[in-house]
Amino acid sequence: GATGTETPLVTGCPACVAGPGPNWDRARDGASGIRTAAGAFWIVGGDASADIDIVLWEGETPRIVEGPPLETARAGAALVEHASGIVMVIGGEGETGMLHSVELCMPDAPLDPL
């Protein structure tokens, strides 16, 4: 199917009920995702995109906020969270082919000392 801006919200599990979630106006194919230890879900890159969107929860209510943009647009990157809270964006495919680079994305919260 086509990428769309509608998101589902499933609540009340184990007797799950599906309803409409927040509108995601920057939806894109090829994005990578990671849930961080802080409980946020990062949606990173995508086809010809350097965007980062971060899904935050307030109770059972999600909201989507813009994160810091990547230096290089990339799709299909690997994501790893470091113990300090830094999200590493590794490789993926850029405008000219496969990328062999890493970007470090700093969280808004102070970093934990190692």
ZAMARGU-4260 file (C-alpha; in steps of 0.2 Angstrom, whole numbers, plus 5000, padded with zeros to 4 digits):
<rodrens>
0) 5000/5000/5000 | 5005/5018/4999 | 5012/5028/5013 | 4999/5038/5022 | 4998/5051/5036
5) 4985/5042/5046 | 4991/5032/5061 | 4982/5019/5071 | 4981/5020/5090 | 4978/5003/5099
10) 4973/5005/5118 | 4965/4994/5132 | 4975/4978/5129 | 4973/4964/5131 | 4955/4968/5126
15) 4963/4979/5112 | 4953/4993/5104 | 4960/5002/5088 | 4956/5020/5084 | 4964/5035/5075
20) 4981/5040/5081 | 4990/5057/5079 | 4992/5064/5061 | 5009/5061/5054 | 5012/5074/5041
25) 5030/5069/5037 | 5026/5050/5033 | 5039/5042/5021 | 5044/5025/5015 | 5061/5018/5020
30) 5061/5026/5037 | 5070/5016/5051 | 5063/5015/5069 | 5070/5012/5087 | 5062/5013/5104
35) 5074/5021/5116 | 5077/5017/5134 | 5068/5033/5138 | 5052/5026/5130 | 5052/5037/5115
40) 5051/5030/5097 | 5062/5038/5084 | 5057/5037/5066 | 5073/5041/5056 | 5076/5046/5038
45) 5067/5037/5024 | 5067/5039/5005 | 5077/5055/5001 | 5073/5061/5019 | 5085/5068/5032
50) 5070/5070/5044 | 5069/5063/5062 | 5052/5062/5070 | 5050/5057/5088 | 5034/5049/5096
55) 5032/5053/5114 | 5018/5046/5125 | 5009/5056/5138 | 5000/5042/5147 | 4991/5032/5133
60) 4991/5048/5121 | 5005/5049/5108 | 5011/5065/5100 | 5024/5066/5086 | 5037/5080/5087
65) 5051/5085/5075 | 5068/5079/5080 | 5085/5086/5074 | 5088/5083/5055 | 5101/5071/5049
70) 5116/5078/5040 | 5113/5066/5026 | 5097/5059/5019 | 5096/5040/5021 | 5084/5026/5020
75) 5085/5009/5028 | 5098/5014/5040 | 5102/5003/5056 | 5099/5012/5072 | 5107/5008/5089
80) 5105/5017/5106 | 5121/5020/5116 | 5120/5018/5135 | 5121/5037/5136 | 5105/5040/5126
85) 5114/5044/5110 | 5105/5037/5094 | 5118/5031/5081 | 5112/5031/5063 | 5122/5018/5053
90) 5123/5017/5034 | 5108/5015/5024 | 5105/5021/5006 | 5108/5039/5001 | 5105/5048/4985
95) 5121/5041/4977 | 5120/5023/4984 | 5125/5014/5000 | 5132/5025/5014 | 5146/5020/5024
100) 5144/5033/5037 | 5138/5035/5055 | 5128/5050/5062 | 5126/5053/5081 | 5109/5060/5087
105) 5109/5068/5104 | 5094/5067/5115 | 5086/5083/5122 | 5089/5076/5140 | 5106/5078/5148
110) 5118/5063/5143 | 5122/5050/5157 | 5140/5051/5161 | 5149/5034/5157
</rodrens>
